[in-house]
Amino acid sequence: MSTSAAGNDLTDKQRRILAYLREHAASQTYFKSRLIASELGMTAKEVGANMTAIRSGEFDVTVEKWGYSSGTTWKVDV
């Protein structure tokens, strides 16, 4: 497991988003930024800005920007 996979290079917000995705990706594939934000006490803009580090890192989840209808939707695979 690389340092990135361990989450050592992530901020607290990024770690919280990654943990949320790991926890819910087994039962759900698509996530809206605003719904993640609501669950984690952030804004949708904060989620979107912090998702970049998760998308570009080497983690056990794959995140792809999927759509923009009613806010950004993310496709997540574990």
KOLTI-52557 format. One line per 3 residues: number of its first residue (from 0); their letters; for each residue x, y, z of N, C-alpha, C, O, CB. Coordinates in steps of 0.1 Angstrom, whole numbers, plus 2048, in hexadecimal, padded with zeros to 3 digits. Glycine has a CB too. Layout:
N
NUM) A) X:Y:Z:X:Y:Z:X:Y:Z:X:Y:Z:X:Y:Z  ...
//
This chain:
78
0) MST) 808:7F4:800:800:800:800:809:80C:800:812:80E:808:7F6:800:80C  806:815:7F6:80F:821:7F5:80B:82B:800:800:82A:807:80D:827:7E7  813:836:801:810:840:80B:802:847:807:7FB:84A:810:81B:84B:80B
3) SAA) 800:849:7FA:7F3:84F:7F7:7E8:846:7FA:7DD:84B:7FF:7F3:852:7E8  7E9:839:7F8:7DE:830:7FC:7DB:830:80A:7D0:82E:80E:7E2:822:7F7  7E5:832:812:7E3:833:821:7DC:840:825:7D7:841:830:7F1:832:828
6) GND) 7DC:84A:81C:7D6:856:81F:7DE:861:826:7D9:86B:82A:7CA:854:827  7EB:85E:826:7F4:867:82D:7F6:875:826:7F9:87F:82D:802:861:82F  7F3:875:819:7F5:882:812:7E8:88A:811:7E8:894:80A:7FA:87E:804
9) LTD) 7DE:885:817:7D1:88C:816:7CE:895:822:7D3:893:82D:7C6:881:815  7C6:89F:81F:7C1:8A8:82A:7B7:8A1:832:7B2:896:82E:7BC:8B6:825  7B2:8A6:83D:7A8:8A0:845:79B:89F:83D:794:895:83D:7A5:8A9:852
12) KQR) 797:8A9:835:78B:8A9:82D:78C:89E:823:782:897:820:788:8B7:827  797:89D:81C:799:893:812:798:885:818:792:87C:812:7A7:895:80B  79E:883:824:79D:876:82A:78F:872:82E:78B:867:82D:7A6:875:837
15) RIL) 787:87C:832:779:87A:836:771:876:82A:768:86E:82A:773:887:83D  773:87D:81F:76C:87A:812:770:86C:80E:767:864:80A:770:884:807  77D:869:80E:781:85B:80A:77B:850:812:777:846:80D:790:85A:80A
18) AYL) 77B:853:81F:775:849:829:766:847:826:760:83C:826:777:84D:837  75F:852:823:751:852:81F:74F:84A:813:746:841:812:74B:860:81D  757:84C:808:755:845:7FC:758:836:7FE:751:82D:7F9:75F:84A:7F1
21) REH) 763:833:806:766:824:809:75A:81E:810:756:812:80C:772:823:811  754:825:819:749:81F:821:73D:81C:819:736:812:81B:746:828:82D  73A:825:80F:72D:825:808:72E:81F:7FA:724:81C:7F4:727:832:807
24) AAS) 73A:81E:7F4:73C:819:7E6:738:80B:7E4:735:807:7D9:74A:81B:7E2  738:803:7EE:734:7F5:7ED:725:7F4:7E9:721:7EA:7E2:736:7ED:7FA  71D:7FD:7ED:70E:7FC:7EB:70A:807:7E1:6FE:808:7DE:707:7FD:7F8
27) QTY) 712:810:7DD:70F:81C:7D5:71A:81F:7CB:726:81E:7CF:70B:828:7DD  717:823:7BF:721:826:7B5:722:834:7B2:72D:839:7B0:71E:81E:7A8  717:83C:7B2:717:84A:7AF:714:852:7BB:70B:84F:7C3:70D:84D:7A4
30) FKS) 71C:85D:7BC:71B:866:7C8:71A:874:7C3:722:878:7BA:727:864:7D1  711:87C:7C8:711:88B:7C5:719:892:7D0:718:88F:7DC:702:890:7C5  720:89C:7CC:728:8A4:7D5:720:8AA:7E0:724:8AA:7EC:72F:8AF:7CD
33) RLI) 714:8AF:7DD:70C:8B5:7E7:707:8AB:7F2:705:8AF:7FD:700:8BC:7E1  705:89F:7EE:701:895:7F8:70C:890:801:70A:88E:80C:6FA:889:7F1  718:88F:7FB:724:88C:803:726:897:80C:729:895:818:731:88A:7F9
36) ASE) 725:8A4:807:727:8B0:80F:71E:8B0:81B:722:8B3:826:726:8BC:807  711:8AD:818:707:8AD:823:70A:8A3:82E:709:8A6:83A:6F9:8AA:81D  70F:897:82A:713:88D:834:71F:890:83C:720:88D:848:715:880:82C
39) LGM) 728:898:836:735:89A:83D:736:8A9:842:741:8AC:847:740:898:833  72C:8B0:841:72C:8BE:846:735:8C7:83E:73C:8D0:844:731:8BE:855  735:8C6:831:73D:8CE:828:734:8D4:81E:728:8D1:81E:749:8C6:821
42) TAK) 73A:8DC:815:732:8E1:80A:735:8D9:7FE:73F:8D2:7FE:735:8F0:807  72C:8D9:7F4:72F:8D1:7E8:73B:8D6:7E1:743:8CE:7DB:723:8D3:7DE  73E:8E3:7E2:74A:8E9:7DC:757:8E3:7E3:761:8E0:7DC:74A:8F8:7DD
45) EVG) 756:8E1:7F0:762:8DB:7F7:764:8CD:7F3:76F:8C9:7F1:75F:8DC:807  759:8C6:7F2:75A:8B8:7ED:761:8B7:7E0:76A:8AF:7DD:74C:8B1:7ED  75C:8BF:7D6:761:8BF:7C9:770:8C3:7C8:778:8BC:7C1:759:8C8:7C0
48) ANM) 774:8CD:7D0:781:8D1:7D0:78B:8C7:7D6:796:8C5:7D2:783:8DE:7D8  786:8C0:7E0:78E:8B5:7E7:78E:8A8:7DF:796:89F:7E2:78A:8B3:7F5  784:8A6:7D7:783:899:7CF:78F:898:7C6:792:88D:7C2:776:899:7C8
51) TAI) 795:8A3:7C1:7A0:8A3:7B8:7AC:89A:7BD:7B1:892:7B6:7A5:8B1:7B5  7AF:89C:7CA:7BA:895:7D0:7B7:886:7D1:7BF:87D:7CF:7BD:89A:7DE  7AA:882:7D3:7A6:874:7D3:7A6:86E:7C5:7AB:863:7C4:798:873:7DA
54) RSG) 7A1:876:7BC:7A1:871:7AE:7AF:86F:7A9:7B2:865:7A1:79A:87B:7A5  7B9:877:7AC:7C6:876:7A7:7D0:86D:7AF:7DB:86A:7AB:7CC:884:7A5  7CB:869:7BB:7D4:861:7C3:7D2:852:7C0:7C9:84E:7B9:7D0:863:7D2
57) EFD) 7DB:84A:7C6:7DA:83C:7C5:7D3:836:7D1:7DA:833:7DB:7E9:836:7C3  7C6:833:7D0:7BE:82E:7DB:7B7:822:7D6:7B7:81E:7CB:7B4:839:7E0  7B0:81C:7E0:7A8:810:7DD:79B:813:7D7:792:80A:7D6:7A7:807:7E9
60) VTV) 798:820:7D4:78C:824:7CD:790:82C:7C1:79A:833:7C1:783:82C:7D7  788:82A:7B7:789:832:7AA:77E:83C:7A9:772:838:7AA:78A:829:79E  781:848:7A8:777:853:7A7:778:85A:799:782:85D:795:779:85D:7B2
63) EKW) 76C:85B:793:76B:861:786:760:86B:786:755:869:78B:768:856:77B  763:877:781:758:881:780:74E:87D:776:752:87A:76A:75E:890:77C  742:87C:779:738:875:771:72E:87E:76B:72B:87D:75F:731:86A:778
66) GYS) 729:888:772:71E:890:76C:71D:89D:774:722:89F:77F:711:889:76C  715:8A7:76E:714:8B4:774:705:8B7:777:702:8C2:77C:71A:8BE:76C  6FC:8AF:774:6EE:8B1:776:6EB:8B3:784:6ED:8AA:78C:6E5:8A6:770
69) SGT) 6E5:8BF:788:6E2:8C2:796:6EF:8C0:79F:6EE:8BC:7AB:6D7:8B9:79C  6FA:8C4:79A:707:8C3:7A2:70F:8B8:79D:70B:8B0:795:704:8C1:7B1  71C:8B7:7A1:725:8AD:79C:722:89F:7A2:71F:89E:7AE:733:8B1:7A0
72) TWK) 722:895:799:720:888:79D:72D:880:79B:734:882:791:714:881:795  731:878:7A4:73D:870:7A4:73A:861:7A2:731:85C:7AA:746:873:7B0  741:85A:799:740:84C:798:74C:846:7A0:757:84A:79E:740:847:789
75) VDV) 748:83D:7AA:752:838:7B3:752:829:7B2:748:822:7B3:750:83C:7C1  75E:823:7AF:760:814:7AF:76A:811:7BA:774:817:7BC:765:810:7A1  767:806:7C0:771:801:7CB:778:7F5:7C5:780:7EF:7CC:769:7FD:7D8
//
